[in-house]
Amino acid sequence: MSAPDQFRYDGVSIDQASGVVTCRYSTQAHAFTERYSFGPGGDWDDPAVRAAVRILFLLAGVSYYKAVAAPAVDLGEHASTAEERAFLARYYVEGLGEFAYRNGLDLRDLQVVGPDAAPGSEAAAPGAYDPEPGRPLIPFGGGIDSIVTVAALAGEHPDTALFVVHPPEDRFAAIEDAAAVTGLPVVHVAREIDPQVRRSDELGFLNGHVPVTAVISAAAVVAATLQGRDAVVLSNEWSASVPTLVVDGVAINHQWSKGDEFEQAFGEFVHDSVGPGLSVFSYLRPRTELWVAERFARLPPYHHAFRSCNRAFHQDPMHRLDHWCGICDKCCFIDLILSPFMSRTELEAIFDGAEPLENLANEEKFRALLGLGDDARPFECVGDIEECRAAVLLAAERADRADSALVQSWRDEVARVAPAPPADAAALLTPRAPHHIPERYAPADLLVRAR
């Protein structure tokens, strides 16, 4: 390998007065710094908080490793257990699966190296974290998934709070508008990425998708321990575990850090580091996107406050839209998954009269979502083909879609490819997978199934 192909964890520090966590990493040619501003307050000397900061430091390095895709990740002077190194290796390999695929790389032999943690050390023993139960912190992205989670939990747990990560001196209106509707307090954390990442092409770095949900989840663990909360409640549904595509027997999942494999491994990492007092789980794990859409349709106060369009989250505010673009893969998927449960008139109003389902220019995007065209399923946070096909079958039965040329044609094509009457499609509205929801947060229908 060439000389720059090295990646090292250099250090992490805490400015307790300002509540800023600084993480430092390096290759042979470049040094990187990432900062998280949690704000003043909290006991930064609490062993649980220190353990949470260490988790964030270990997971946040992925954004800089991708610059060189080195054959090994060197943890430097930072001790770890063999189990932690195995977790990190899997996190890098699977979480960067799309990045590796797009760059023609094979990361499966990646090594994570570093000194072993001594028995009884901070890395080898969890803290005695014992918070008051019923105080969840919900990472909130303003989409239908996190909105449904909030609606389900906030009524039963009045001390619920939202968690939002944003760039320094900047916030996403698409998140803030929906958060305001909840009426809940919001824990804001500013994440400052090293500016060299924005110059990746100029500096010759490799570029591509990183498992950012994992990094945000780790930051939420820090915030939760600072506030003495008992749970970080994610909003990742069943189909997030379904690979985006499989190449030569290798599964590649754009949403790997939203999937069950990561949730389970990360939850165990937190349990072993912070202690059993903090639960990390997805409230939507056994649910399908179809179920989420059906529940969201019952929440009209959010219908004109949410915006999941990709253009709403552009890093450059000058290119950020304050409305749905109506043409990106995410716009198309949201319109499709809601179409069985919301009227055509309601969806036209949400999309400002430019509903994706009625735009012939979007036909190939929908065909990819439905698995009907030559294009592969998009590398986006969208439902799987089965869910999309079920949505079309159910939407086609609606009277207000009877004259929708695209919906009716797709209904006929789906019926030929994979016959499934709406009654069978509706089975996707029932719980579909195992979950890791502790009993104190589990909804009644899952408790009944568990007995």
C-alpha atoms as one frame of an Amber mdcrd trajectory, in Angstrom:
protein
   0.000   0.000   0.000   1.204   3.570  -0.583   2.411   5.658   2.359  -0.817
   7.655   2.908  -2.845   4.456   3.257  -2.883   4.542   7.045  -5.642   5.573
   9.407  -5.203   6.304  13.099  -7.319   7.360  16.071  -5.374  10.189  17.727
  -7.495  11.342  20.644 -10.693  12.684  22.149 -11.119  15.552  24.588 -13.938
  17.312  26.434 -14.240  21.009  27.185 -16.532  20.730  30.172 -17.338  24.442
  30.378 -18.720  24.594  26.838 -19.776  20.956  26.485 -17.712  20.438  23.324
 -16.347  16.991  22.470 -13.405  17.028  20.047 -12.380  13.889  18.150  -9.065
  13.687  16.277  -7.974  11.239  13.588  -5.231  11.147  10.973  -3.795   9.558
   7.874  -0.123   9.919   7.106  -0.805  13.044   5.055  -3.764  14.669   6.830
  -5.071  15.323  10.330  -8.838  15.573  10.931 -10.879  17.124  13.724 -14.594
  16.674  14.360 -16.458  18.552  17.091 -19.781  18.010  18.829 -21.248  20.909
  20.795 -23.595  19.521  23.454 -23.749  22.793  25.375 -23.074  23.459  29.055
 -24.541  21.285  31.779 -24.343  17.667  32.813 -21.714  15.754  34.729 -18.895
  15.146  32.276 -16.963  13.257  34.957 -19.697  10.641  35.289 -18.233   7.287
  34.147 -21.350   6.651  32.023 -20.880   9.945  30.179 -17.185   9.206  29.672
 -18.067   5.775  28.285 -20.607   7.349  25.933 -18.051   9.867  24.657 -15.654
   7.000  23.977 -18.349   5.258  21.898 -18.905   8.439  19.880 -15.155   8.809
  19.303 -14.886   5.229  18.053 -17.827   5.479  15.634 -17.253   9.003  14.300
 -13.905   8.049  12.751 -15.627   6.379   9.814 -16.094   9.735   8.037 -12.321
  10.162   7.807 -11.259   6.573   7.283 -13.004   6.665   3.913 -10.505   9.289
   2.700  -7.922   6.536   2.146  -9.728   3.223   2.869  -6.631   1.880   4.617
  -6.145  -1.883   5.117  -6.140  -1.359   8.886  -7.731   0.940  11.432  -5.191
   1.786  14.140  -6.780   2.752  17.456  -3.464   4.255  18.533  -3.089   4.397
  22.295  -6.770   3.732  22.932  -7.309   0.369  24.594 -10.218  -1.826  23.567
 -11.522  -5.313  24.076 -11.382  -7.972  21.383 -15.194  -7.802  21.169 -15.087
  -4.056  20.571 -12.527  -4.401  17.809 -14.639  -7.085  16.171 -17.678  -4.797
  16.367 -15.726  -1.900  14.842 -14.425  -4.068  12.001 -17.961  -5.168  11.144
 -19.182  -1.566  11.479 -16.581  -0.334   8.992 -17.015  -3.162   6.501 -20.819
  -3.308   6.488 -21.465   0.367   7.115 -19.183   1.290   4.216 -20.579  -1.407
   1.932 -22.084   1.074  -0.524 -18.928   3.213  -0.415 -16.779   0.171  -1.189
 -19.078  -0.975  -3.999 -19.110   2.403  -5.707 -15.328   2.770  -5.408 -14.513
  -0.783  -6.522 -13.023  -1.736  -3.144 -13.092  -4.890  -1.053 -12.886  -4.059
   2.659 -13.685  -7.516   3.982 -10.132  -8.106   5.218 -10.033  -4.832   7.172
  -8.169  -5.098  10.467  -8.856  -3.026  13.589  -5.748  -2.994  15.759  -4.856
  -1.480  19.114  -3.831  -2.308  22.674  -5.925  -4.697  24.731  -7.970  -3.233
  27.571  -6.746  -4.264  30.995  -9.267  -5.994  33.280 -11.223  -3.399  35.257
 -10.278  -0.547  32.915 -12.790   1.962  31.531 -12.943  -0.018  28.292 -13.451
  -3.364  30.015 -16.131  -2.587  32.604 -19.486  -0.779  32.319 -20.408   2.081
  34.574 -23.153   1.988  37.184 -25.650   4.044  35.196 -29.060   3.944  36.877
 -31.447   6.584  35.465 -35.106   7.105  36.260 -37.223   4.997  33.844 -39.663
   6.467  31.350 -37.468   9.314  30.093 -36.758   8.487  26.434 -34.649  10.525
  24.023 -35.802  10.176  20.402 -33.432  11.044  17.522 -35.723  13.052  15.267
 -35.326  13.553  11.521 -38.723  15.044  10.767 -39.853  12.143   8.551 -42.851
   9.878   8.916 -40.879   7.247  10.854 -39.704   9.436  13.734 -43.038  11.284
  13.802 -44.915   8.004  14.312 -42.508   6.993  17.087 -42.996  10.307  18.867
 -46.785  10.122  18.547 -46.775   6.623  20.052 -44.471   7.329  23.003 -44.959
  10.942  24.056 -48.479  10.432  25.395 -47.436   7.645  27.748 -44.067   9.175
  28.656 -44.488  12.921  29.247 -40.760  13.414  29.912 -39.907  12.485  26.308
 -37.432  14.721  24.466 -36.249  14.896  20.866 -32.625  14.765  19.731 -31.470
  16.679  16.660 -27.985  16.978  15.138 -27.309  19.908  12.832 -24.378  21.831
  11.334 -22.900  24.686  13.386 -24.921  27.902  13.156 -27.439  26.165  10.910
 -30.610  24.124  11.334 -32.787  22.234   8.888 -36.268  23.746   8.621 -37.635
  20.358   7.531 -36.711  18.983  10.974 -37.448  22.046  13.076 -40.934  22.570
  11.615 -42.022  19.016  12.405 -40.340  19.120  15.822 -42.332  22.227  16.699
 -45.586  20.351  16.092 -44.643  17.759  18.733 -44.481  20.408  21.456 -41.611
  18.461  23.042 -38.253  19.827  24.205 -35.438  19.384  21.706 -31.835  18.580
  22.553 -29.787  20.233  19.813 -26.205  19.180  19.127 -24.045  20.948  16.564
 -21.754  18.622  14.618 -18.762  20.275  12.963 -17.187  18.032  10.330 -13.569
  18.692   9.389 -13.646  21.134   6.427 -11.220  18.965   4.472 -14.062  16.507
   3.859 -15.802  19.167   1.764 -12.649  19.332  -0.385 -12.410  15.586  -0.939
 -12.095  15.797  -4.731  -9.496  18.529  -4.550  -7.436  16.640  -1.957  -7.716
  13.294  -3.716  -9.793  11.581  -1.028 -12.106   8.703  -1.774 -15.709   9.699
  -1.309 -19.063   8.068  -0.723 -21.821   7.172   1.708 -21.017   6.634   5.396
 -23.253   5.091   8.109 -24.219   8.477   9.515 -27.190   7.076  11.455 -24.705
   5.172  13.597 -22.764   8.350  14.371 -25.942  10.241  15.263 -27.035   7.328
  17.464 -23.709   7.475  19.304 -24.083  11.233  19.831 -27.586  10.583  21.193
 -26.108   8.166  23.733 -23.861  10.966  25.002 -26.814  13.354  25.272 -28.923
  10.715  27.018 -26.323  10.040  29.703 -25.798  13.765  30.267 -29.517  14.145
  30.962 -29.972  10.921  32.923 -32.327   9.374  30.361 -33.061   5.665  30.271
 -33.492   5.079  26.523 -32.409   6.217  23.084 -35.383   5.302  20.908 -34.675
   4.999  17.198 -37.234   4.884  14.379 -35.890   2.260  11.996 -38.420  -0.121
  10.500 -38.232  -3.748   9.356 -37.269  -3.110   5.737 -34.186  -1.092   6.720
 -32.550  -4.510   7.180 -33.253  -5.556   3.580 -30.151  -5.192   1.341 -30.305
  -2.566  -1.359 -28.683  -5.066  -3.713 -26.616  -8.249  -3.648 -23.463  -8.443
  -5.770 -21.644 -11.778  -6.144 -23.316 -13.015  -2.995 -22.350  -9.920  -0.989
 -25.240  -7.930   0.498 -24.907  -4.149   0.222 -27.319  -2.092   2.279 -27.504
   1.691   2.056 -29.382   1.565   5.365 -27.109  -0.880   7.215 -26.757   1.429
  10.243 -30.576   1.522  10.399 -30.874  -2.261  10.188 -31.383  -4.886  12.871
 -27.811  -6.204  12.680 -26.382  -2.838  13.664 -29.102  -2.136  16.226 -28.409
  -5.369  18.067 -24.612  -5.024  17.983 -24.680  -1.348  18.945 -27.134  -2.008
  21.763 -24.786  -4.635  23.179 -21.833  -2.234  22.848 -23.720   0.425  24.820
 -24.854  -2.137  27.399 -21.290  -3.353  27.937 -19.805   0.169  28.036 -22.363
   2.443  29.698 -24.244  -0.238  31.610 -27.674  -1.900  31.478 -29.443   1.273
  32.637 -29.518   2.711  29.104 -31.548   0.920  26.427 -30.963   1.604  22.732
 -33.583   0.191  20.382 -35.841   0.956  17.447 -39.497   1.343  18.278 -40.420
   0.493  14.670 -38.213  -2.573  14.186 -41.080  -5.094  13.739 -43.097  -2.713
  11.551 -43.170  -2.194   7.812 -43.076   1.146   6.026 -46.666   0.417   5.002
 -47.683   0.223   8.679 -45.790   3.442   9.427 -47.550   5.221   6.546 -50.955
   4.037   7.738 -50.228   5.405  11.235 -48.867   8.669   9.869 -52.047   9.183
   7.855 -53.865   9.410  11.212 -51.732  12.386  12.304 -53.054  15.355  10.294
 -51.230  18.035  12.343 -47.983  16.789  10.782 -49.171  16.456   7.192 -48.037
  19.917   6.143 -45.115  20.203   8.573 -42.999  17.231   7.478 -40.707  17.177
   4.456 -38.547  14.152   3.631 -37.298  15.461   0.295 -33.548  15.022  -0.223
 -33.247  18.644  -1.314 -34.467  19.794   2.106 -31.200  18.566   3.639 -28.613
  19.935   1.241 -25.494  20.900   3.201 -25.283  24.208   1.348 -28.206  26.392
   2.513 -28.168  28.178  -0.845 -29.178  24.918  -2.560 -31.642  23.795   0.122
 -35.310  23.745  -0.900 -38.133  24.929   1.346 -40.619  22.671  -0.466 -40.820
  19.142  -1.878 -38.894  18.855  -5.150 -41.323  16.162  -6.355 -38.730  14.327
  -8.450 -36.152  12.727  -6.135 -36.366   9.058  -5.132 -37.402   9.990  -1.591
 -40.272  12.208  -2.784 -41.469   9.382  -5.028 -41.317   6.796  -2.263 -43.107
   8.926   0.332 -45.935   9.688  -2.107 -46.214   6.004  -3.033 -46.243   4.621
   0.518 -48.851   7.159   1.673 -51.094   6.748  -1.373 -53.156   3.816   0.017
 -54.062   5.781   3.156 -54.366   9.430   2.136 -56.553  10.908  -0.557 -55.169
  12.103  -3.840 -56.318  15.617  -2.928 -54.429  15.504   0.383 -51.230  14.328
  -1.262 -51.493  16.892  -4.038 -51.695  19.577  -1.347 -48.642  18.186   0.473
 -46.629  18.251  -2.762 -47.890  21.726  -3.712 -49.820  20.425  -6.698 -46.839
  18.535  -8.136 -47.541  15.049  -6.820 -44.817  12.611  -7.956 -47.314   9.823
  -8.736 -48.969  11.995 -11.367 -45.734  13.130 -13.031 -44.918  10.992 -16.070
 -41.282  12.092 -15.831 -40.966  10.039 -12.619 -42.038   6.762 -14.220 -38.594
   5.122 -14.216 -37.988   6.080 -10.587 -41.208   4.363  -9.571 -40.429   1.341
 -11.721 -37.123   0.979  -9.883 -38.906   1.172  -6.517 -41.340  -1.496  -7.718
 -38.643  -3.744  -9.177 -40.216  -3.499 -12.636 -37.491  -1.787 -14.640 -33.864
  -2.238 -15.572 -32.688   0.216 -12.914 -31.612  -1.191  -9.547 -33.351  -0.199
  -6.334 -31.985   3.248  -5.414 -29.354   3.770  -2.741 -31.814   5.676  -0.580
 -33.725   5.253   2.675 -36.787   3.767   1.005 -38.920   0.670   1.546 -38.256
  -2.644  -0.111 -39.860  -3.844  -3.331 -42.530  -5.904  -1.546 -43.742  -2.867
   0.407 -43.787  -0.666  -2.692 -45.746  -3.240  -4.681 -48.243  -3.617  -1.842
 -48.699   0.157  -1.780 -49.495   0.216  -5.502 -51.997  -2.624  -5.204 -53.792
  -0.933  -2.324 -53.706   2.533  -3.894 -55.103   1.202  -7.171 -58.256   0.110
  -5.311 -59.009   3.668  -4.230 -61.750   5.455  -6.157 -59.647   8.606  -6.417
 -56.893   6.663  -8.215 -59.169   4.978 -10.747 -58.072   7.398 -13.483 -54.400
   7.486 -12.455 -52.716   6.064 -15.542 -49.410   5.262 -13.872 -50.900   3.648
 -10.755 -53.308   1.487 -12.772 -50.622   0.364 -15.215 -48.258  -0.553 -12.396
 -51.064  -2.444 -10.646 -51.523  -4.617 -13.728 -47.794  -5.160 -14.161 -47.225
  -6.035 -10.508 -50.118  -8.497 -10.680 -48.421 -10.249 -13.612 -44.979 -10.329
 -11.978 -45.996 -11.250  -8.450 -49.735 -11.772  -8.007 -50.861 -10.498  -4.609
 -54.393  -9.204  -4.054 -54.804  -6.217  -1.724 -55.942  -8.525   1.080 -52.521
 -10.190   1.040 -50.743  -6.880   0.669 -52.517  -5.662   3.793 -50.764  -8.435
   5.757 -47.769  -6.085   5.752 -49.682  -4.026   8.307 -49.057  -6.685  10.980
 -45.821  -7.045  13.009 -43.247  -8.739  10.844 -39.983  -9.250  12.713 -38.364
  -9.718  16.130 -37.498  -6.592  18.074 -35.420  -5.326  20.993 -38.025  -3.083
  22.625 -37.936  -3.391  26.435 -41.265  -4.178  28.062 -41.611  -0.705  29.604
 -41.786   0.775  26.084 -43.382  -2.032  24.073 -46.820  -1.348  22.546 -49.715
  -3.545  23.627 -49.941  -5.609  20.442 -46.295  -6.688  20.728 -46.693  -7.583
  24.400 -49.660  -9.787  23.519 -47.664 -11.541  20.801 -44.774 -12.147  23.200
 -46.947 -13.963  25.731
